Amino acid sequence: MTEPIIRKLRKEDLQKGFLTTLDSLRQTSNIETKKAEEIFEKINSSPDYTIAVAELEGKIVGTTTLLIEQKFIHNGGLVGHIEDVVIDKNHQGQKIGEKIMKFLLEIANNRGCYKTILDCTTDVKPFYEKLGFKQVANELRFDHI
């Protein structure tokens, strides 16, 4: 099997499977190209926002997002937030998710984050625990829509 290339999202990835991969979380591939490019430009302009992708044979087959938040506590410390972890169903079980997560955890560490957190469902908790995450609290959510 060819090894995936783990790297930061590029604009051309929007049409190379990135949006289709996100469909596993919520319908995304139907977004208009111009709108997708506007979102990319806004996200890409922020040093505190990193979207990593896994490219395999010219196609995006996985993605994960890291947001870095500045705090007042911990003397202005930084916290990494992992969001939108998704691997194309045809490529799950090949350690691609683990590789993307390690890529983003290294970025968070290099930026000086004192912790990186994420929310997940019970069924995928063992995946994150294998990477070193520990359950600390409970997630509560308020939906605005």
PEGIVEN-V529773 format. One record per run of one state. SS is the DSSP state (H for helix, E for strand, C for the rest). FROM is the first residue (numbers start at 0). TO is the last residue. If there is no record, write none. Layout:
ss: [SS | SS]
from: [FROM | FROM]
to: [TO | TO]
This chain:
ss: [C | E | C | H | C | H | C | H | C | E | C | E | C | H | C | E | C | H | C | H | C | E | C | H | C]
from: [0 | 4 | 8 | 10 | 15 | 17 | 22 | 32 | 44 | 48 | 56 | 58 | 70 | 72 | 76 | 77 | 87 | 88 | 91 | 95 | 111 | 112 | 118 | 121 | 130]
to: [3 | 7 | 9 | 14 | 16 | 21 | 31 | 43 | 47 | 55 | 57 | 69 | 71 | 75 | 76 | 86 | 87 | 90 | 94 | 110 | 111 | 117 | 120 | 129 | 144]
